[in-house]
Each structure stands twice: as C-alpha cells, then as structure tokens.
C-alpha cells in the first residue's frame, strides 16, 4: 500500500515501450535526457527524448515541480545491494538518507554530483528525492529477495514522509557514511577502441569495498594484471555494470567519508 493520509502518491512507469520490449531503452538512455536544454528542444526527438518532455510536463517543470518529492527506482547488474543515490545535499534528502540507514543498516548512500555540471537524471526534476538502485540482478528478471527489500525501502520512505509531515519524527542528528563520486573509469582499450581487458576477478563484485594502490583492477585476455595506480584509496561502485559498457564506464570511483546530519 502506498496510500497515506497526509499526502498523495502517484506512480509512473517511465519507459513503457522499453518495459514492453524488455529493453533498457528504445533509442537513448531516458535517465540521461533531463537536462534543461534537452527538455526545451523540440527538433528531431526520438522516443526517450519525447518521453522525457512528457514526464517533465507531468512532474515538472524541472526546477519548479508540481510534486514535493520524487523517488526513482532502478535495478543494476552490479553488486550495489540497496543504494540510495543523491544528486544534491538538500537537508531533507540527507535526513531521509540518515533515517533509512538507521533502519536498514545494509543501505549505502552514494552522492553523485559533479560541480558545475547539470544533472541529467529524472530525479533532478525535483530537489527533494533520490534514486534507489538495487542489485545485482540480471536485466529483465525478477528476484524475490531484492523485490521485497526494495518494497520495504519504499514503504519506509513513505513512512518517513508521512511522519515528517505530522512532526512526529524526532530530530535526526548523527553521522552518516556516504560515498562521494570522484570520477568514472573506462576499460583500457585497443587503438581501434575495442575493450582490451576484463574487471579483475579479485575486484569483481566488490562494490563499496576499498581499493588501494597496487591492488588488481583489470585483467587482460592473456592473463596480465593491471593494478590500480593512483596514490590514494578509492571505493569503486557500479563495477562491470552491463548497461555502462556502451557509455565507456567500467566502474565509478568514490571516496568514503562521514558527514554530520
């Protein structure tokens, strides 16, 4: 049940054609179509670009939305577990992230912000909200335990909003462990642009685990190890995500830190 007494919740299937065809998208990644310049463009629109404009009319406009909170649900082939992805530092988002982390200790909080770069995700329409990323799960499949965990996390999010509106929540103060986005890393490639390596088996599946200088990162097809060469440790996420091959992303590197909420 998503019904609550003091607010209205609406659901929206973002990409119905993709869902029907069991594909991430038809023409282009919908979750990269929400920059203002894309939303204002009316020329030669493909399916996802048209869909983004429709969603922006229903939920937005971006920056002045009709809704107060936006929750975006995703699945991933990477071993991300239950991840909350924040695209800003809005106090409400940090409070709900801290609350959810307190009741679901396995949750990770990934802050995906690039200073000076406009966010193109759907949940950038509204400054209050976040994405839930769940994995690992093979695309176009159902997995009961992850379904139930996601459902519970959605219910707890709605619980927070309901009690926040009623002023029943105690002040949320404390430390919150977050993973701050640093950069993305591509697979090493040949001169022709072909992928020349695999994620090293010692790194595969180790999302949110520390990667120190000198530790294995990639493995060539003839068995040579390519190590992580930078000077400071990082915490990789979205390791070997299937949908990111086309984007030239082998993983994203983050810095683990603690912030006070």
N, C-alpha and C positions, 0 to 999 in steps of 0.2 A: 504493500500500500504506500502510495506517495502522497496521499491527501493529508493536509494539515489544516488546523483550524485558523491560523492567523496569516497564511499566505497561500497563494495559488501556485501550483507546479504544473508546467506543461512539458510534454516530451516531443522530441523532434528527431526523426531519422534523417541524418544529414545528407546521405548519398543513397537514395533509394535504388537508382539504377545499378550502382556498384554492388549494393547488397543483393539485388536480384540476380546479378550475374556472378556473384561470389568473387568480386574483384575489389582491390583497394580503391580503384578509380577507373573511370572510362577514358578520359583524356589527360588529366593532370591531377596532381595531389590536391584535393579540396582543402586540406589543412595548411596549405601554403597560399591561399587565394584571398586572404583578408587584409592585405594592405589597402590603405585608403585609395591609392592610385589604381589598384585593381578593381576596387568596388565602384569607382567612378567611371571606369572605362565601359563604353557601350559598343565597341567595334570588334567584330570577328570573335565573338565569345564562344568558347567551347562549352561542353556540358557543365563541368565543375565550376567554371567562371560564372556561368549563368546561375548555377545553384548557389554560389556564394552571395551573389547580389540578392537573390530571393531570400536567403537566410538573413542577410543584413537588413532587408526590409521588414522581416518578421520580428527579429530580435533587436535590431539596432534602431537608428544608425550607429555605427561604431563611434564611440566616444560620448554618445548621448542615448543609451539604450532604453528600451521600454521595460526591461527587466532589471532587477537589482542583483541577481546572482546567476551565474552560468556554470553548469557542471558538464564537462565534456568527457565522454567515455571512450577509451581506446584499448585495443589489445596489441601485444607485441610478441615477436618470436624470441626476443632477448630475455634473459633471466632477470627481469626487473622486479619480480614479485608484485607487491602493491606499491605503486609510486604515485605521489601527488606532484604534479608539475605546476609550479607557479611561474607566471610571466611578469610579475611585479612584486613590490614589497608592501602592498596595501595592508594596513593593520588588521582588517577583517580577515584577509587571507592567511596572515601569519597566525592569528588567533585560532581559526578553524583548523589549520595545519597542526598547531600545537595540541589542540583538543583531540584530534583524530590520532595523533601519535601517542597520546596518553592512554587511549582506549584500545588502540591497535598497535602494539609495540613493534610489529614487523614492518610497518609503513616506513617508506623512505620519502624524503622531501627533496625534490630536485628543483632548483631555481634556475630557469632557463631565460637569461636576459643578456642581451648584447647592447651595451651602452651606445646610444646614438643610432641604433638600428630599430626601425619599426617592426613590431611583432606581426607575423602574418597568420597566426593560428586563429581558429574560430573563437576561442575563448578570450581573445584580445578585444572582442566587441564590447565586453563589459569588464570594468576594472575589478569587480568582485567576482571571484570564481577561480576555478582551476580545472586541470585535466586529471583524470585518473587513468594511469597506464597499468595494464595487468599482463603478466606473462611469467614464464614462457608458455606460449600456446601456438600451435600450428594454425596458420591462417585458415579461415573458413571451417573451423572445428569448434565443438563445444567440449568444455572440461568442467565437470560438476563442481569441483572444489574451488576453482577460480571464479566460476559463476556465483557461488554462494558467498565467497569473500567480497566480491565486487558489490553484490546486492547488500551485504551488511554494511559496507563502507558508504554506499549511497544512503541507506537508512540512517546511519549515524550522522551523516552530513545534514540531512533534513531535520534530524533531532536537534542538532546544534542551531540551525537557523530558527527553528520554532522556539526554542528556549531563549535564544538571543533576543528575539522579538518580545518575549514576555519578561525579559530582565531577570530570568531565573538562574542564569549561569553565574557562578562565582567568577570573580576576576581571574583571568588566566594570566599567570605570570610564571616565568621559568625559562629554562634553557631548552633550545630546540636545535637538534643536529640537522644540518642541511648540507646539500651537495650543490655547490655553486658552479655553474657551467663555465668552463675555460675556453674550450675550442673543440672542433671536430678533427678527426684524423682519418685520412683516406688509406686504402690499401696501397702499398707500393706497387707500381705498375711498370709494364714494359714501355719501350719507346713508342709502341703502337697504341698505348693506352689500355692494354689488357691487364687484368689483375694478375699479379705475379706471385702472390702468397696466400696463405690462409691464416686465420687467427690461431695463434699457438694453442695447443691443447691445454697447456698449463694456465692460460688466460681465459679460454672459452668458459662461459657460464659464471665468471667471477665478477659480475656486475656489483658495484659498490664495495669491492674489496681493493685494498691499497696495492698499487703497482709502483714498485720502487725502481730507481735507476739500475740498469743492468739485468732486470728480470725479463724473461721471454715475453715477446709481444706478438710476433708473427713467425710463421714457418714457411719456407719456400717449398716448392714442389719437389725439390731434390733433397729436402731434409735439413737445410741450414736454418739456424735460429737467428732471427733479428730481434735484438733486445731493445727495451725502452732506453733511450739515450739522454733524456733531459736530466736536469740537475736535481729536481725536487719530485717527491712522490705525487701521484695523482690517483684518483678513484674513477676508473672507467665505467661508463654506463652505455646502454644500448649496444652492447658488444655483439657484432655479427648479426644485426637486425636485418631480416630478409628484405624489407621494404626500402632499406637505405643503400643497397648496392648501386641502384641507379643514381643515387644522389652523391656517390663518391664518399660515403661515410662508412668506415669500418667500426668506429666507436666514437663516443663523445668523452672528453676528459673533464673531470670535475675536481674541485677542491673541497674536502670535507672541513666544515667549520661549525662552530656553535654560536648561535645568536640568542639574544635575550628577548623574549616576547613579554 
